[in-house]
Amino acid sequence: MYPSVRPHGCSRRNALLLTLLFGFAITRSAFALEPWADSKLTVTNGLELWLDASRQNTARTAQKLPTLNNSTATDTWFDGSGLNRHVTQRLTDSRPRFFSVVNSASFRFDGKDDFFS
């Protein structure tokens, strides 16, 4: 399973909804995933958005950006669907923090003003 997005103070139910919303997708006809996207993704037909925290450093390397370390506030979460629907945050104080452990990663939101749009 892909890592969940669980903002600080978020209930398990809401975290599951966020995982379903951001970890999986809506619908669309044939397309090409980003080359850095996980090749193990089994659902690709109809994919509109794929935000996979575990592939962000690979995406950043492909974009020639520095990789993220634990607790790094980040301005962009790259979309792996091939549709370039990346989500961003320009305000430094409102950026979620990236965390990575062994084979999973997540973004942590402070529950106050951290968000991507």
N, C-alpha and C positions, 0 to 999 in steps of 0.2 A: 504494500500500500504506500502511497505517496505521503510525505509528511504533512501534518495538518498545520493550519494557520490558527493559532490560538492567542488572540490578544490578551494581554494581562487583565485578569478579572473577568474573563469571558466564561460563561457556563459551558459545560460539555456539549449540551444540545446546540448552542450557538456556534461552538467550535466545529461541530460536525457539519452544520449548515455552511460555514465558511469553507471547510475542506471540500465539500461537494461543489460549491460555487467556484472556488479558485483552483482546486486541484484537478477538476474534471472539466467538462465543457458543455456547450450548448450544441447547435447543429449547423452544418454546412456541407456542401458537396466536396469533391476531391480537391486536394491541395497538397502543398509540400511543407512538412514540418521544418523548423529551423535545423540546420545541420548539427547544432549543439544539443538539441532536444534528446531525451532518453529514447533510445531505439526500442525499448521494451514496452512503450506505450501501445496498448492493444486497441484502443478506441481512437481512430483517426478520422473516419468518415463523419463529416458533419461537425468537426471540431471548430469552435469559434474562438476560444480563449484557453490557454493552458499556462498557468502560473505555477511553476515547480521550483520551490525554494532550493531543493537539492541540486539543481542544475544552474544556479545563478553564477557561480564562479566560472563555470565553463562558458556560459553566455558572455560574461564580462571579458574573458580572455578572447573570445571570438570578436568582440567589439573593440579590442585593444584597450580595455579599461583595467585598472588595478583590481585584483581579487579582494573579496571581503573577508575580514577576520571576525572572530567572535566579538559580539557587542558593537559592531560597526553600524553606525546610522547610514542608511542607504537612500539614495534619491530615485532609484529605478528598480522595478521588478520586471524582468524581461519576459515577454510572452513567447512561448515555444510553438504556438500554432502555425506560424508562418505568416500571420496577418499583421504583424507589427503593432499589436494592441498593448504595448508596454504601459505599465502604470507608473506614475512618477509622483514625486513630492519635491517641490522647489524650496519650501521653507525648512531650513536646517533643524529648527526646534520641533518640527512635526514629523520627522522621519522615523519610521520604525527601525528597529535594530535587528541585524542578521545574527543568527546563531547556528552553529554546525556541530554535530556530534556523530562520530563514526560514519554511518551511511545515511544520515538524515540531516535535514536543515529546516529552519523555520525563521519567520520574521516575528518579532515581539513588538506589540503595540502597547503604549503606556496607559491606555484606557481613558485618556484625557483629550489629546489633540493629535496623536499620530494617525496618519492615514495616507493612502495612495489614491490618486484619481486618474 
